């Protein structure tokens, strides 16, 4: 590394520290769960994890991964078309497709990879893409890399804005409307019924990243499509993650028609040039999915916990953003304020992450509190007291 580059990087870090926006990332010394151990701090109450159903350290989920490790080894050691696919990958893909109501599913090492793979494979000079302004960074970057013939960003969940963009777009052969199912920083749900209706009106395909909705939203945790009565819709493509409610290890997937998944397996670049999902992860995620199907009461408990969080914070004078997901944001304003609040909470034994620019727009920094089915009423009440004290309610 050149001396000049090193100096520039150090100056950037010093600037972040001076502005009080430099993140300090704790080191965990325990499995993920409602309470975790952090090096130098001991046990803390964790309300920043995506382990929505409390399955990351569930004994049967861990045991399934261990059996997969012993039977299939540590990894794939190659891409699928060179060395083949593993039995647990095939089984998981079949079960995922059945769960979300599609013909087929295809796994990737992350949902970031899945989004990039899908957009790259479907976009060309004759494709127009319409993206919600608050979509996840993986969608934003995926569109940039895919270089469609036309791209437009519509105002967040604003169907009139989307309609204007569709009407003004050139008459290209393929149209994709892309949205998060649950928006990760706001915790709100995309207006799925309206999006589906507009997609049909304009002969567009609706692409939904439901990473924060699967296992969380819908009566059986099948996500925003179930919530909106759209399970099995033929003109919707779903992407999702295995790294949140479904065991929390890693991995992502695309679910849609058999033809779509076959084409993606043949020519999506992450399939052709990157190792497949490790079999041990496929095994643990498969058991997490089976647990969700056996125990739908986990979804009900998660919903109750999220409601208790919101109600408790409001009773303390705070105004968490409304929503039907397990994400409960409290807006504080400046990035330095949110980061300092998260530090003070951790000092009190409550682990909640502060988010600021560039993750969210300037002036909208926040504490993002996340519910889990594994939290007790006492855990939630403890967290509410700490947040209300630190946030100055």
C-alpha positions in Angstrom: 0.0 0.0 0.0 1.4 3.4 -0.9 2.1 6.0 1.8 -0.3 8.4 0.2 -3.2 6.0 0.2 -2.5 5.0 3.8 -2.5 8.7 4.9 -5.8 9.3 3.1 -7.4 6.3 4.8 -6.2 7.3 8.2 -7.4 10.9 7.7 -10.8 9.5 6.7 -11.0 7.5 10.0 -9.8 10.5 12.0 -12.5 12.6 10.4 -15.1 10.1 11.4 -13.9 10.0 14.9 -13.8 13.8 15.1 -17.4 14.0 13.9 -18.4 11.3 16.4 -19.7 9.0 13.7 -17.0 6.3 13.9 -18.7 2.9 14.5 -17.3 0.6 17.2 -18.2 -3.0 16.4 -18.5 -5.3 19.5 -17.0 -8.8 19.4 -19.5 -11.5 20.3 -18.3 -14.4 22.4 -21.5 -16.5 22.4 -24.2 -17.7 20.0 -26.8 -15.2 18.8 -29.9 -15.0 21.0 -32.0 -12.7 23.2 -28.9 -12.3 25.4 -25.4 -12.4 24.1 -21.9 -12.1 25.6 -19.7 -9.4 24.3 -15.9 -9.3 24.9 -15.1 -6.8 27.7 -18.8 -6.3 28.7 -20.2 -9.7 29.6 -23.9 -10.6 29.0 -26.2 -8.0 27.4 -29.8 -7.9 26.2 -29.8 -8.0 22.4 -32.4 -6.1 20.4 -30.4 -5.5 17.2 -30.4 -9.0 15.7 -32.3 -10.3 12.6 -32.8 -13.6 14.5 -36.5 -12.8 14.5 -37.8 -16.3 15.5 -34.9 -17.1 17.9 -33.8 -20.0 15.7 -30.1 -19.2 15.3 -29.1 -21.2 18.4 -32.1 -23.5 18.5 -30.7 -27.0 19.4 -32.3 -28.8 16.5 -31.2 -26.2 14.0 -27.6 -26.4 15.3 -27.7 -30.2 15.3 -28.9 -30.2 11.7 -26.0 -28.1 10.6 -23.6 -30.3 12.5 -24.9 -33.4 10.8 -24.6 -31.7 7.5 -21.0 -30.7 8.3 -20.1 -34.3 9.2 -21.8 -35.8 6.2 -21.0 -33.3 3.4 -17.9 -31.5 4.7 -17.1 -27.8 5.3 -18.0 -26.5 1.9 -18.7 -27.1 -1.8 -15.2 -26.4 -3.0 -16.5 -25.4 -6.4 -19.4 -24.0 -8.3 -22.5 -26.1 -9.1 -22.1 -26.6 -12.8 -18.5 -27.9 -12.3 -18.8 -30.2 -9.4 -22.6 -30.7 -9.0 -25.1 -29.7 -6.3 -25.6 -31.3 -2.9 -28.7 -33.2 -1.7 -29.5 -30.7 1.1 -29.4 -27.8 -1.4 -31.9 -29.5 -3.7 -34.2 -30.3 -0.7 -34.0 -26.8 0.7 -34.8 -25.2 -2.7 -37.8 -27.5 -3.1 -39.1 -26.7 0.4 -38.6 -23.0 0.0 -40.6 -23.0 -3.2 -43.4 -24.9 -1.6 -43.4 -22.5 1.4 -43.6 -19.3 -0.7 -46.0 -20.8 -3.3 -43.7 -20.8 -6.4 -42.7 -23.6 -8.9 -39.1 -23.5 -8.0 -36.3 -21.7 -5.9 -32.6 -21.4 -6.3 -30.1 -20.7 -3.5 -27.1 -18.3 -3.4 -24.5 -17.6 -0.8 -26.4 -14.4 0.2 -29.5 -12.4 -0.8 -27.2 -9.7 -2.0 -25.8 -12.2 -4.5 -29.4 -13.3 -5.4 -30.5 -9.8 -6.1 -27.4 -9.1 -8.2 -27.8 -12.4 -10.1 -31.5 -11.8 -10.8 -31.1 -8.2 -12.1 -28.1 -9.0 -14.1 -29.7 -11.9 -15.8 -33.0 -10.1 -16.6 -31.7 -6.7 -17.6 -30.5 -5.6 -21.0 -30.9 -2.7 -23.4 -34.6 -3.6 -23.9 -35.4 -3.6 -20.1 -36.8 -0.8 -18.0 -36.5 -1.1 -14.2 -38.5 0.9 -11.6 -37.2 0.9 -8.1 -38.6 2.2 -4.8 -36.3 5.0 -3.4 -35.8 3.2 -0.1 -34.9 -0.2 -1.6 -32.0 -2.1 0.0 -28.5 -1.3 -1.2 -28.2 -4.7 -2.9 -31.0 -3.7 -5.2 -29.6 -0.3 -5.9 -26.1 -1.7 -6.7 -27.7 -4.6 -8.6 -29.5 -2.2 -10.9 -26.3 -0.1 -11.4 -24.3 -3.2 -12.4 -27.1 -4.6 -14.6 -27.2 -1.5 -16.7 -30.8 -1.7 -18.0 -31.9 0.3 -21.0 -33.9 2.6 -18.7 -34.1 2.9 -14.9 -36.3 5.1 -12.7 -36.7 5.6 -9.0 -40.2 6.3 -7.7 -41.1 8.0 -4.4 -41.3 5.6 -1.4 -44.4 3.4 -1.7 -46.0 6.2 -3.8 -48.1 4.5 -6.5 -48.9 7.7 -8.3 -45.1 8.4 -8.6 -44.6 4.8 -9.9 -47.4 5.3 -12.4 -45.9 8.5 -13.7 -42.5 6.8 -14.2 -44.1 3.9 -16.0 -46.1 6.2 -18.3 -43.0 8.3 -19.1 -40.7 5.4 -19.7 -39.7 4.3 -23.2 -41.6 1.4 -24.7 -39.1 -1.3 -24.0 -39.8 -5.1 -24.2 -39.4 -5.9 -20.5 -40.4 -4.0 -17.4 -39.4 -4.8 -13.8 -40.9 -3.1 -10.7 -38.5 -3.8 -7.8 -39.3 -3.3 -4.2 -38.4 -4.4 -0.7 -41.2 -6.3 1.0 -40.3 -4.9 4.4 -38.1 -1.8 4.3 -35.2 -2.4 6.6 -34.7 1.1 8.0 -38.4 2.1 8.3 -40.0 -1.2 9.2 -43.0 -0.5 6.9 -44.5 -2.9 4.4 -44.6 -2.3 0.6 -48.2 -1.8 -0.7 -48.2 -5.2 -2.3 -51.8 -5.3 -3.6 -51.4 -2.0 -5.3 -48.0 -2.8 -6.7 -49.3 -6.1 -8.2 -52.3 -4.3 -9.8 -50.0 -1.7 -11.4 -47.6 -4.3 -12.6 -50.4 -6.2 -14.3 -51.8 -3.0 -15.8 -48.4 -2.1 -17.4 -47.4 -5.7 -18.2 -44.5 -5.6 -15.8 -43.0 -8.2 -13.6 -43.0 -7.5 -9.9 -39.7 -8.4 -8.0 -39.9 -8.4 -4.2 -37.0 -8.8 -1.8 -38.8 -10.1 1.3 -35.7 -10.6 3.5 -37.2 -8.9 6.5 -40.7 -10.3 5.9 -40.1 -14.1 5.7 -40.8 -15.7 9.0 -42.2 -12.4 10.3 -45.2 -11.2 8.3 -48.3 -13.1 7.3 -50.3 -15.6 9.4 -47.8 -18.4 8.8 -44.7 -16.2 8.4 -44.7 -16.6 4.6 -44.0 -12.9 4.2 -45.6 -9.9 2.5 -47.1 -12.0 -0.3 -49.1 -14.0 2.2 -50.1 -10.8 4.0 -51.4 -9.4 0.8 -53.1 -12.6 -0.5 -50.6 -12.9 -3.3 -49.0 -16.3 -2.6 -48.8 -18.2 -5.8 -49.0 -15.2 -8.1 -47.4 -16.1 -11.4 -46.2 -12.6 -12.2 -44.2 -12.0 -9.0 -40.5 -13.0 -8.4 -39.4 -13.3 -4.8 -36.0 -13.0 -3.3 -35.2 -13.7 0.3 -32.5 -14.5 2.9 -31.7 -17.5 5.1 -29.6 -15.1 7.2 -32.4 -13.7 9.3 -35.5 -15.5 10.5 -34.5 -18.8 8.9 -31.6 -19.7 11.2 -29.5 -16.7 10.6 -26.4 -18.4 9.2 -26.1 -17.1 5.6 -27.5 -17.6 2.2 -30.2 -16.2 0.0 -32.6 -17.5 -2.7 -34.7 -16.5 -5.7 -38.2 -18.1 -6.0 -40.3 -18.0 -9.1 -41.2 -20.1 -12.1 -39.2 -23.2 -13.0 -38.1 -21.6 -16.2 -36.7 -18.6 -14.4 -34.7 -20.7 -11.9 -33.4 -23.0 -14.7 -32.2 -20.0 -16.7 -30.6 -18.5 -13.6 -28.8 -21.7 -12.8 -27.5 -21.8 -16.4 -26.3 -18.3 -16.7 -26.5 -16.1 -13.6 -22.9 -15.0 -12.8 -22.9 -15.8 -9.1 -24.0 -19.4 -9.9 -21.3 -19.7 -12.6 -18.4 -18.0 -10.8 -18.9 -18.4 -7.1 -19.2 -21.4 -4.8 -22.7 -22.5 -3.9 -24.3 -22.4 -0.5 -22.4 -24.6 2.0 -24.3 -27.9 2.7 -24.1 -27.4 6.4 -25.9 -24.0 6.0 -28.5 -25.7 3.7 -29.1 -28.3 6.4 -29.5 -25.8 9.3 -31.7 -23.5 7.2 -33.8 -26.4 6.2 -34.4 -27.3 9.8 -35.2 -23.7 10.6 -37.8 -23.7 7.9 -39.3 -27.0 9.2 -39.4 -25.5 12.7 -41.3 -22.5 11.4 -43.8 -24.7 9.7 -44.2 -26.9 12.8 -44.5 -24.0 15.2 -46.5 -21.1 13.7 -47.0 -19.8 17.2 -43.4 -18.4 16.9 -44.8 -15.8 14.4 -47.6 -15.0 16.8 -45.2 -14.5 19.7 -43.0 -12.3 17.5 -45.9 -10.1 16.6 -46.9 -9.8 20.2 -43.4 -8.8 21.2 -43.1 -6.2 18.5 -46.5 -4.7 19.6 -45.3 -4.6 23.2 -42.2 -2.8 22.2 -44.1 -0.1 20.3 -46.7 0.3 23.0 -44.1 0.5 25.7 -42.1 3.1 23.9 -45.2 5.3 23.1 -46.2 5.1 26.8 -42.7 6.5 27.6 -43.3 9.5 25.4 -41.3 8.2 22.4 -42.7 8.0 18.9 -41.5 4.8 17.1 -42.4 4.6 13.5 -45.6 2.7 12.8 -45.4 -0.7 11.1 -46.4 -4.3 11.0 -42.9 -5.8 11.0 -40.5 -6.6 13.8 -38.4 -3.5 13.1 -39.2 -0.6 15.5 -37.2 2.5 14.6 -36.9 5.5 16.9 -35.8 8.7 15.0 -33.2 10.8 16.8 -32.0 13.1 14.1 -28.2 13.4 13.8 -25.8 10.5 13.2 -23.6 11.4 16.2 -26.7 11.4 18.5 -27.8 8.0 17.4 -24.4 6.5 17.7 -23.9 8.0 21.2 -27.3 6.7 22.2 -26.4 3.2 21.2 -23.1 3.4 23.1 -25.0 4.6 26.3 -27.5 1.7 25.9 -24.7 -0.8 25.6 -23.2 0.6 28.8 -26.5 -0.2 30.4 -26.4 -3.7 29.1 -28.9 -3.2 26.2 -27.5 -3.8 22.7 -29.3 -1.7 20.1 -27.6 -0.3 17.0 -27.7 3.4 16.0 -28.0 4.0 12.2 -27.0 7.2 10.5 -25.8 8.6 7.2 -25.0 7.1 4.7 -27.2 4.2 5.7 -30.1 6.6 6.2 -30.5 10.2 4.9 -29.0 13.0 6.8 -31.1 14.2 9.7 -33.0 10.9 10.1 -30.5 8.9 12.2 -32.2 6.4 14.4 -32.1 3.6 16.9 -33.4 0.5 15.1 -34.9 -1.8 17.7 -35.7 -5.3 16.6 -38.1 -7.7 18.2 -37.6 -11.5 18.5 -39.9 -14.3 19.5 -37.3 -15.4 22.0 -37.6 -12.2 24.1 -39.6 -12.4 27.3 -41.9 -9.7 28.5 -39.3 -8.8 31.1 -36.6 -8.4 28.4 -38.8 -6.0 26.4 -39.8 -3.9 29.5 -36.1 -3.6 30.4 -35.2 -2.5 26.9 -38.1 0.1 26.9 -36.9 1.6 30.2 -33.3 1.9 28.9 -34.3 3.4 25.5 -36.6 5.9 27.1 -33.9 7.0 29.5 -31.2 7.3 26.9 -33.4 8.9 24.3 -34.4 11.6 26.8 -38.2 10.9 26.8 
